[in-house]
């Protein structure tokens, strides 16, 4: 099977239970701290709409994917082009529950909820982070909203 970008994917097979990472490789405190720091810096750039820094947090590759509330973006160039048209997150963005899961020293998933001022919308954001060339970068992201009503 060929993936986007013409790269060949290995055939799907059942996971080998003996090949799983030992649980000691999951959420090593020092790796969680690194990912937390990267995520915090990304969030800082996001609320300030620092487009240059936001672009740098995403892996500069055609395989990078960002699914937003109203857009599907494939490749770092498409993500950067979209960001140039986006006004930025609304003021008063506040994070809710955030979960970081790391796997080994070079892979992580960050999931968070967020809200804004004067809104009943709860946002959800999921990111896959990889350490590439010694730096943490987002290789996939998904953002969605849930309207909780007017209560």
N, CA, C and O atoms as a DFTB+ gen file, in Angstrom:
604 C
 N C O
     1  1       0.850      -1.165       0.000
     2  2       0.000       0.000       0.000
     3  2       0.896       1.228       0.000
     4  3       1.904       1.266       0.705
     5  1       0.523       2.253      -0.806
     6  2       1.322       3.462      -0.875
     7  2       0.664       4.567      -0.077
     8  3      -0.529       4.830      -0.233
     9  1       1.431       5.204       0.767
    10  2       0.948       6.304       1.601
    11  2       1.060       7.609       0.833
    12  3       1.727       7.675      -0.199
    13  1       0.408       8.646       1.335
    14  2       0.540       9.982       0.760
    15  2       2.026      10.307       0.679
    16  3       2.779      10.028       1.612
    17  1       2.439      10.884      -0.416
    18  2       3.840      11.214      -0.592
    19  2       4.602      10.091      -1.300
    20  3       5.815      10.190      -1.488
    21  1       3.892       9.013      -1.696
    22  2       4.500       7.945      -2.454
    23  2       5.344       6.982      -1.657
    24  3       6.042       6.154      -2.242
    25  1       5.305       7.062      -0.361
    26  2       6.096       6.151       0.455
    27  2       5.315       4.872       0.683
    28  3       4.097       4.899       0.865
    29  1       6.010       3.773       0.673
    30  2       5.359       2.486       0.845
    31  2       5.163       2.187       2.321
    32  3       6.076       2.343       3.132
    33  1       3.950       1.753       2.652
    34  2       3.654       1.354       4.018
    35  2       3.813      -0.156       4.121
    36  3       3.540      -0.874       3.159
    37  1       4.251      -0.645       5.275
    38  2       4.333      -2.095       5.455
    39  2       2.923      -2.676       5.497
    40  3       1.979      -1.972       5.858
    41  1       2.767      -3.934       5.140
    42  2       1.448      -4.542       5.210
    43  2       0.951      -4.588       6.652
    44  3       1.736      -4.724       7.591
    45  1      -0.370      -4.471       6.810
    46  2      -0.958      -4.528       8.152
    47  2      -0.829      -5.941       8.693
    48  3      -1.173      -6.914       8.021
    49  1      -0.334      -6.040       9.904
    50  2      -0.217      -7.343      10.563
    51  2      -0.677      -7.189      11.999
    52  3      -0.744      -6.083      12.536
    53  1      -0.985      -8.294      12.594
    54  2      -1.372      -8.271      14.009
    55  2      -0.156      -7.923      14.848
    56  3       0.949      -8.369      14.536
    57  1      -0.328      -7.136      15.908
    58  2       0.816      -6.791      16.756
    59  2       1.403      -8.033      17.416
    60  3       0.685      -8.972      17.758
    61  1       2.688      -8.018      17.583
    62  2       3.388      -9.100      18.249
    63  2       3.442      -8.782      19.733
    64  3       4.163      -7.868      20.133
    65  1       2.692      -9.516      20.572
    66  2       2.673      -9.195      21.999
    67  2       4.065      -9.185      22.624
    68  3       4.306      -8.442      23.575
    69  1       4.974      -9.989      22.108
    70  2       6.325     -10.023      22.655
    71  2       7.147      -8.820      22.244
    72  3       8.197      -8.567      22.834
    73  1       6.694      -8.065      21.238
    74  2       7.449      -6.928      20.744
    75  2       7.014      -5.601      21.336
    76  3       7.485      -4.553      20.895
    77  1       6.139      -5.613      22.312
    78  2       5.660      -4.369      22.903
    79  2       6.747      -3.739      23.766
    80  3       7.587      -4.416      24.359
    81  1       6.688      -2.415      23.807
    82  2       7.652      -1.695      24.641
    83  2       7.394      -2.019      26.102
    84  3       6.240      -2.116      26.519
    85  1       8.448      -2.186      26.883
    86  2       8.230      -2.419      28.316
    87  2       7.558      -1.203      28.943
    88  3       7.792      -0.071      28.521
    89  1       6.735      -1.438      29.937
    90  2       6.030      -0.323      30.569
    91  2       6.987       0.687      31.170
    92  3       6.602       1.836      31.391
    93  1       8.214       0.295      31.440
    94  2       9.187       1.253      31.968
    95  2       9.561       2.300      30.923
    96  3      10.118       3.342      31.269
    97  1       9.263       2.039      29.648
    98  2       9.551       2.999      28.586
    99  2       8.409       3.998      28.409
   100  3       8.552       4.965      27.661
   101  1       7.296       3.786      29.072
   102  2       6.129       4.657      28.945
   103  2       6.146       5.695      30.060
   104  3       6.281       5.368      31.240
   105  1       6.007       6.943      29.657
   106  2       5.948       8.085      30.581
   107  2       7.139       8.179      31.525
   108  3       6.975       8.375      32.729
   109  1       8.321       8.039      30.975
   110  2       9.522       8.328      31.758
   111  2       9.450       9.796      32.171
   112  3       9.222      10.657      31.322
   113  1       9.637      10.096      33.440
   114  2       9.453      11.477      33.919
   115  2      10.249      12.521      33.137
   116  3       9.737      13.606      32.863
   117  1      11.491      12.208      32.777
   118  2      12.304      13.191      32.069
   119  2      11.778      13.455      30.657
   120  3      11.902      14.570      30.150
   121  1      11.194      12.437      30.021
   122  2      10.639      12.612      28.672
   123  2       9.315      13.378      28.756
   124  3       9.053      14.261      27.938
   125  1       8.490      13.041      29.736
   126  2       7.238      13.783      29.938
   127  2       7.547      15.265      30.160
   128  3       6.864      16.127      29.608
   129  1       8.564      15.565      30.960
   130  2       8.934      16.961      31.229
   131  2       9.364      17.669      29.939
   132  3       9.019      18.833      29.735
   133  1      10.105      16.990      29.075
   134  2      10.517      17.585      27.802
   135  2       9.305      17.886      26.919
   136  3       9.209      18.961      26.327
   137  1       8.387      16.930      26.839
   138  2       7.202      17.111      26.003
   139  2       6.309      18.205      26.590
   140  3       5.743      19.007      25.847
   141  1       6.180      18.239      27.914
   142  2       5.387      19.294      28.555
   143  2       5.965      20.665      28.215
   144  3       5.220      21.597      27.912
   145  1       7.282      20.790      28.265
   146  2       7.928      22.067      27.946
   147  2       7.692      22.448      26.483
   148  3       7.427      23.611      26.180
   149  1       7.786      21.478      25.583
   150  2       7.528      21.750      24.164
   151  2       6.073      22.155      23.951
   152  3       5.791      23.117      23.237
   153  1       5.154      21.425      24.568
   154  2       3.735      21.739      24.448
   155  2       3.437      23.134      25.006
   156  3       2.690      23.894      24.391
   157  1       4.006      23.473      26.150
   158  2       3.800      24.797      26.745
   159  2       4.318      25.899      25.810
   160  3       3.668      26.932      25.651
   161  1       5.467      25.684      25.202
   162  2       6.023      26.672      24.274
   163  2       5.144      26.792      23.029
   164  3       4.937      27.892      22.517
   165  1       4.630      25.671      22.548
   166  2       3.706      25.693      21.413
   167  2       2.453      26.498      21.790
   168  3       2.011      27.352      21.022
   169  1       1.893      26.229      22.953
   170  2       0.687      26.926      23.409
   171  2       0.951      28.427      23.536
   172  3       0.100      29.243      23.179
   173  1       2.120      28.784      24.041
   174  2       2.515      30.191      24.164
   175  2       2.504      30.857      22.781
   176  3       1.979      31.960      22.628
   177  1       3.075      30.196      21.789
   178  2       3.088      30.726      20.419
   179  2       1.675      30.787      19.844
   180  3       1.338      31.718      19.113
   181  1       0.854      29.797      20.175
   182  2      -0.511      29.740      19.653
   183  2      -1.348      30.924      20.124
   184  3      -1.998      31.587      19.315
   185  1      -1.337      31.192      21.418
   186  2      -2.178      32.280      21.931
   187  2      -1.660      33.653      21.486
   188  3      -2.408      34.630      21.526
   189  1      -0.425      33.741      21.072
   190  2       0.128      34.998      20.560
   191  2       0.104      35.061      19.037
   192  3       0.522      36.053      18.440
   193  1      -0.388      33.992      18.418
   194  2      -0.444      33.875      16.961
   195  2       0.926      34.144      16.333
   196  3       1.042      34.857      15.336
   197  1       1.952      33.559      16.938
   198  2       3.326      33.672      16.444
   199  2       3.498      32.653      15.321
   200  3       3.954      31.531      15.542
   201  1       3.125      33.065      14.122
   202  2       3.067      32.141      12.980
   203  2       4.407      31.485      12.678
   204  3       4.464      30.293      12.375
   205  1       5.467      32.247      12.758
   206  2       6.794      31.696      12.468
   207  2       7.148      30.575      13.449
   208  3       7.632      29.515      13.053
   209  1       6.902      30.826      14.713
   210  2       7.212      29.813      15.732
   211  2       6.272      28.613      15.603
   212  3       6.700      27.468      15.757
   213  1       4.986      28.875      15.320
   214  2       4.037      27.770      15.136
   215  2       4.462      26.885      13.975
   216  3       4.414      25.660      14.079
   217  1       4.879      27.494      12.871
   218  2       5.358      26.714      11.724
   219  2       6.536      25.832      12.126
   220  3       6.637      24.684      11.693
   221  1       7.425      26.374      12.957
   222  2       8.617      25.627      13.367
   223  2       8.269      24.426      14.244
   224  3       9.019      23.449      14.269
   225  1       7.149      24.480      14.963
   226  2       6.759      23.352      15.809
   227  2       6.253      22.174      14.989
   228  3       6.262      21.042      15.473
   229  1       5.810      22.419      13.753
   230  2       5.332      21.324      12.909
   231  2       6.475      20.770      12.069
   232  3       7.303      21.519      11.550
   233  1       6.504      19.470      11.946
   234  2       7.497      18.779      11.130
   235  2       7.409      19.312       9.707
   236  3       6.323      19.331       9.128
   237  1       8.512      19.739       9.138
   238  2       8.555      20.304       7.792
   239  2       8.606      19.172       6.758
   240  3       9.644      18.907       6.150
   241  1       7.458      18.515       6.577
   242  2       7.397      17.377       5.672
   243  2       6.005      17.305       5.050
   244  3       5.026      17.764       5.638
   245  1       5.932      16.728       3.863
   246  2       4.644      16.567       3.181
   247  2       3.735      15.557       3.885
   248  3       2.539      15.505       3.597
   249  1       4.277      14.761       4.795
   250  2       3.481      13.770       5.506
   251  2       2.835      14.323       6.779
   252  3       2.051      13.627       7.424
   253  1       3.154      15.561       7.142
   254  2       2.539      16.174       8.311
   255  2       1.067      16.444       8.008
   256  3       0.722      16.918       6.925
   257  1       0.201      16.136       8.980
   258  2      -1.244      16.298       8.785
   259  2      -1.806      17.143       9.925
   260  3      -1.430      16.986      11.086
   261  1      -2.724      18.052       9.554
   262  2      -3.467      18.815      10.565
   263  2      -4.925      18.854      10.147
   264  3      -5.279      19.440       9.124
   265  1      -5.764      18.220      10.953
   266  2      -7.204      18.293      10.756
   267  2      -7.732      19.330      11.727
   268  3      -7.575      19.191      12.940
   269  1      -8.352      20.362      11.198
   270  2      -8.915      21.410      12.035
   271  2     -10.421      21.311      12.084
   272  3     -11.007      20.347      11.593
   273  1     -11.040      22.303      12.673
   274  2     -12.491      22.324      12.800
   275  2     -13.139      22.348      11.424
   276  3     -14.151      21.680      11.209
   277  1     -12.574      23.104      10.491
   278  2     -13.180      23.247       9.168
   279  2     -12.182      23.025       8.034
   280  3     -12.459      23.400       6.895
   281  1     -11.042      22.429       8.317
   282  2     -10.044      22.249       7.271
   283  2      -9.314      20.919       7.443
   284  3      -9.202      20.384       8.547
   285  1      -8.827      20.410       6.328
   286  2      -7.987      19.211       6.291
   287  2      -6.713      19.608       5.556
   288  3      -6.745      19.928       4.367
   289  1      -5.602      19.585       6.265
   290  2      -4.349      20.079       5.705
   291  2      -3.328      18.963       5.648
   292  3      -3.075      18.278       6.638
   293  1      -2.751      18.794       4.481
   294  2      -1.757      17.752       4.252
   295  2      -0.443      18.395       3.850
   296  3      -0.345      19.015       2.791
   297  1       0.552      18.249       4.684
   298  2       1.874      18.777       4.401
   299  2       2.135      20.082       5.121
   300  3       1.233      20.896       5.316
   301  1       3.390      20.269       5.513
   302  2       3.779      21.470       6.261
   303  2       3.526      22.737       5.470
   304  3       3.173      23.759       6.058
   305  1       3.695      22.706       4.146
   306  2       3.455      23.903       3.349
   307  2       1.983      24.315       3.395
   308  3       1.674      25.502       3.502
   309  1       1.077      23.340       3.316
   310  2      -0.359      23.641       3.380
   311  2      -0.736      24.183       4.761
   312  3      -1.560      25.091       4.871
   313  1      -0.134      23.626       5.809
   314  2      -0.415      24.096       7.163
   315  2       0.065      25.539       7.313
   316  3      -0.658      26.372       7.861
   317  1       1.257      25.842       6.840
   318  2       1.798      27.196       6.935
   319  2       0.956      28.173       6.115
   320  3       0.699      29.288       6.569
   321  1       0.528      27.779       4.928
   322  2      -0.296      28.662       4.092
   323  2      -1.631      28.952       4.784
   324  3      -2.090      30.094       4.785
   325  1      -2.248      27.940       5.364
   326  2      -3.513      28.143       6.080
   327  2      -3.306      29.094       7.259
   328  3      -4.127      29.978       7.505
   329  1      -2.224      28.907       7.971
   330  2      -1.969      29.735       9.148
   331  2      -1.872      31.216       8.779
   332  3      -2.210      32.076       9.593
   333  1      -1.418      31.524       7.567
   334  2      -1.308      32.920       7.125
   335  2      -2.679      33.561       6.922
   336  3      -2.787      34.786       6.877
   337  1      -3.733      32.740       6.799
   338  2      -5.088      33.267       6.601
   339  2      -5.918      33.204       7.879
   340  3      -7.028      33.734       7.924
   341  1      -5.396      32.569       8.903
   342  2      -6.132      32.350      10.148
   343  2      -5.865      33.484      11.118
   344  3      -4.711      33.854      11.338
   345  1      -6.922      34.043      11.702
   346  2      -6.777      35.193      12.604
   347  2      -6.190      34.826      13.961
   348  3      -5.771      35.713      14.704
   349  1      -6.151      33.572      14.291
   350  2      -5.617      33.154      15.582
   351  2      -6.721      32.699      16.512
   352  3      -7.904      32.894      16.235
   353  1      -6.324      32.089      17.619
   354  2      -7.318      31.597      18.573
   355  2      -7.995      32.787      19.250
   356  3      -7.371      33.830      19.447
   357  1      -9.268      32.631      19.603
   358  2      -9.963      33.731      20.282
   359  2      -9.304      34.068      21.618
   360  3      -8.660      33.214      22.227
   361  1      -9.462      35.296      22.069
   362  2      -8.875      35.682      23.362
   363  2      -9.451      34.854      24.509
   364  3     -10.576      34.361      24.440
   365  1      -8.665      34.719      25.545
   366  2      -9.136      34.029      26.740
   367  2      -9.064      32.524      26.657
   368  3      -9.715      31.839      27.446
   369  1      -8.300      31.988      25.735
   370  2      -8.169      30.525      25.633
   371  2      -7.628      29.990      26.956
   372  3      -6.622      30.471      27.476
   373  1      -8.320      28.983      27.486
   374  2      -7.896      28.336      28.734
   375  2      -7.843      26.829      28.497
   376  3      -8.757      26.247      27.914
   377  1      -6.788      26.226      28.946
   378  2      -6.663      24.777      28.821
   379  2      -7.384      24.090      29.963
   380  3      -7.402      24.581      31.092
   381  1      -7.977      22.948      29.655
   382  2      -8.586      22.101      30.668
   383  2      -7.698      20.894      30.885
   384  3      -6.479      21.016      31.005
   385  1      -8.307      19.750      30.932
   386  2      -7.568      18.514      31.149
   387  2      -6.569      18.285      30.015
   388  3      -6.926      18.332      28.838
   389  1      -5.323      18.040      30.387
   390  2      -4.275      17.746      29.410
   391  2      -3.618      16.433      29.801
   392  3      -3.234      16.242      30.955
   393  1      -3.489      15.532      28.841
   394  2      -2.870      14.225      29.076
   395  2      -1.685      14.085      28.141
   396  3      -1.801      14.284      26.931
   397  1      -0.541      13.740      28.718
   398  2       0.665      13.469      27.933
   399  2       1.013      12.004      28.126
   400  3       1.122      11.519      29.252
   401  1       1.183      11.314      27.022
   402  2       1.640       9.924      27.048
   403  2       2.881       9.833      26.180
   404  3       2.841      10.177      24.999
   405  1       3.983       9.374      26.755
   406  2       5.218       9.214      25.984
   407  2       5.529       7.732      25.834
   408  3       5.176       6.910      26.680
   409  1       6.196       7.418      24.740
   410  2       6.519       6.027      24.415
   411  2       7.980       5.982      24.002
   412  3       8.347       6.403      22.905
   413  1       8.796       5.470      24.891
   414  2      10.226       5.525      24.657
   415  2      10.701       6.954      24.849
   416  3      10.102       7.718      25.606
   417  1      11.765       7.311      24.169
   418  2      12.333       8.647      24.331
   419  2      11.978       9.603      23.198
   420  3      12.316      10.785      23.259
   421  1      11.296       9.101      22.160
   422  2      11.136       9.922      20.959
   423  2       9.720      10.045      20.428
   424  3       9.531      10.598      19.345
   425  1       8.716       9.555      21.142
   426  2       7.337       9.629      20.649
   427  2       6.395       9.988      21.793
   428  3       6.562       9.537      22.926
   429  1       5.397      10.815      21.467
   430  2       4.438      11.233      22.489
   431  2       3.114      11.621      21.847
   432  3       3.056      12.014      20.681
   433  1       2.061      11.501      22.634
   434  2       0.739      12.007      22.273
   435  2       0.330      12.992      23.355
   436  3       0.466      12.717      24.548
   437  1      -0.172      14.144      22.926
   438  2      -0.684      15.145      23.857
   439  2      -2.131      15.423      23.484
   440  3      -2.434      15.769      22.342
   441  1      -3.015      15.270      24.449
   442  2      -4.438      15.543      24.250
   443  2      -4.862      16.561      25.288
   444  3      -4.523      16.437      26.465
   445  1      -5.604      17.570      24.851
   446  2      -6.043      18.605      25.778
   447  2      -7.425      19.101      25.410
   448  3      -7.859      18.988      24.263
   449  1      -8.104      19.650      26.392
   450  2      -9.371      20.337      26.182
   451  2      -9.112      21.821      26.387
   452  3      -8.226      22.207      27.150
   453  1      -9.896      22.653      25.698
   454  2      -9.736      24.089      25.870
   455  2     -11.077      24.788      25.730
   456  3     -12.006      24.270      25.111
   457  1     -11.159      25.966      26.311
   458  2     -12.340      26.818      26.206
   459  2     -11.871      28.241      25.942
   460  3     -10.681      28.544      26.028
   461  1     -12.816      29.098      25.621
   462  2     -12.533      30.511      25.433
   463  2     -13.484      31.338      26.273
   464  3     -14.374      30.801      26.932
   465  1     -13.293      32.642      26.246
   466  2     -14.172      33.545      26.990
   467  2     -15.561      33.543      26.374
   468  3     -15.705      33.452      25.155
   469  1     -16.582      33.644      27.214
   470  2     -17.965      33.840      26.773
   471  2     -18.404      32.827      25.722
   472  3     -19.014      33.202      24.721
   473  1     -18.108      31.569      25.934
   474  2     -18.530      30.549      24.972
   475  2     -18.907      29.269      25.705
   476  3     -18.395      28.982      26.787
   477  1     -19.796      28.517      25.105
   478  2     -20.173      27.210      25.633
   479  2     -19.500      26.086      24.850
   480  3     -19.871      24.920      24.982
   481  1     -18.533      26.436      24.055
   482  2     -17.849      25.461      23.223
   483  2     -16.624      24.927      23.972
   484  3     -15.818      25.691      24.504
   485  1     -16.509      23.613      23.996
   486  2     -15.316      22.951      24.521
   487  2     -14.533      22.451      23.317
   488  3     -15.063      21.726      22.474
   489  1     -13.278      22.841      23.246
   490  2     -12.420      22.384      22.171
   491  2     -11.596      21.198      22.623
   492  3     -11.288      21.032      23.804
   493  1     -11.249      20.380      21.644
   494  2     -10.377      19.226      21.906
   495  2      -9.232      19.268      20.906
   496  3      -9.428      19.553      19.725
   497  1      -8.056      18.985      21.391
   498  2      -6.866      19.049      20.556
   499  2      -6.006      17.829      20.843
   500  3      -5.672      17.544      21.993
   501  1      -5.658      17.124      19.796
   502  2      -4.765      15.962      19.919
   503  2      -3.568      16.186      19.011
   504  3      -3.709      16.623      17.869
   505  1      -2.398      15.883      19.531
   506  2      -1.172      16.041      18.755
   507  2      -0.283      14.819      18.955
   508  3      -0.166      14.281      20.056
   509  1       0.333      14.403      17.868
   510  2       1.370      13.383      17.926
   511  2       2.699      14.101      17.760
   512  3       2.917      14.807      16.775
   513  1       3.578      13.916      18.724
   514  2       4.891      14.558      18.741
   515  2       5.961      13.490      18.542
   516  3       5.849      12.376      19.053
   517  1       6.993      13.845      17.794
   518  2       8.157      12.974      17.611
   519  2       9.413      13.811      17.832
   520  3       9.463      14.995      17.500
   521  1      10.419      13.164      18.400
   522  2      11.722      13.823      18.488
   523  2      12.427      13.531      17.167
   524  3      12.758      12.385      16.864
   525  1      12.648      14.580      16.391
   526  2      13.283      14.453      15.082
   527  2      14.508      15.356      15.053
   528  3      14.415      16.548      15.346
   529  1      15.634      14.796      14.707
   530  2      16.890      15.556      14.684
   531  2      17.127      16.281      16.009
   532  3      17.640      17.400      16.038
   533  1      16.742      15.618      17.109
   534  2      16.993      16.159      18.433
   535  2      15.978      17.165      18.939
   536  3      16.137      17.701      20.036
   537  1      14.914      17.439      18.143
   538  2      13.918      18.438      18.529
   539  2      12.518      17.834      18.487
   540  3      12.200      17.059      17.585
   541  1      11.681      18.187      19.460
   542  2      10.294      17.735      19.464
   543  2       9.500      18.513      18.432
   544  3       9.544      19.742      18.391
   545  1       8.763      17.769      17.585
   546  2       7.930      18.398      16.563
   547  2       6.604      17.668      16.451
   548  3       6.504      16.472      16.724
   549  1       5.583      18.421      16.041
   550  2       4.255      17.852      15.828
   551  2       4.225      17.238      14.434
   552  3       4.537      17.905      13.447
   553  1       3.847      15.965      14.360
   554  2       3.757      15.290      13.066
   555  2       2.308      15.091      12.636
   556  3       2.036      14.849      11.460
   557  1       1.379      15.190      13.584
   558  2      -0.046      15.094      13.271
   559  2      -0.822      15.833      14.351
   560  3      -0.464      15.788      15.527
   561  1      -1.890      16.514      13.940
   562  2      -2.718      17.257      14.893
   563  2      -4.172      17.195      14.459
   564  3      -4.483      17.108      13.271
   565  1      -5.057      17.240      15.449
   566  2      -6.497      17.236      15.195
   567  2      -7.163      18.146      16.200
   568  3      -6.902      18.053      17.400
   569  1      -8.031      19.035      15.711
   570  2      -8.760      19.964      16.571
   571  2     -10.247      19.810      16.271
   572  3     -10.649      19.740      15.109
   573  1     -11.052      19.759      17.313
   574  2     -12.509      19.706      17.131
   575  2     -13.171      20.488      18.248
   576  3     -12.546      20.815      19.257
   577  1     -14.463      20.785      18.047
   578  2     -15.239      21.528      19.035
   579  2     -16.495      20.759      19.382
   580  3     -17.032      20.002      18.573
   581  1     -16.945      20.971      20.594
   582  2     -18.205      20.402      21.069
   583  2     -19.010      21.536      21.689
   584  3     -18.566      22.171      22.645
   585  1     -20.194      21.786      21.141
   586  2     -21.066      22.830      21.713
   587  2     -21.820      22.215      22.874
   588  3     -22.569      21.253      22.697
   589  1     -21.626      22.763      24.055
   590  2     -22.265      22.202      25.254
   591  2     -23.627      22.837      25.537
   592  3     -24.241      22.536      26.561
   593  1     -24.107      23.709      24.650
   594  2     -25.408      24.335      24.866
   595  2     -25.270      25.672      25.557
   596  3     -24.171      26.210      25.688
   597  1     -26.387      26.198      25.994
   598  2     -26.385      27.553      26.561
   599  2     -26.571      27.565      28.066
   600  3     -26.778      28.634      28.641
   601  1     -26.505      26.418      28.726
   602  2     -26.734      26.398      30.177
   603  2     -25.574      26.948      30.952
   604  3     -25.620      26.996      32.182
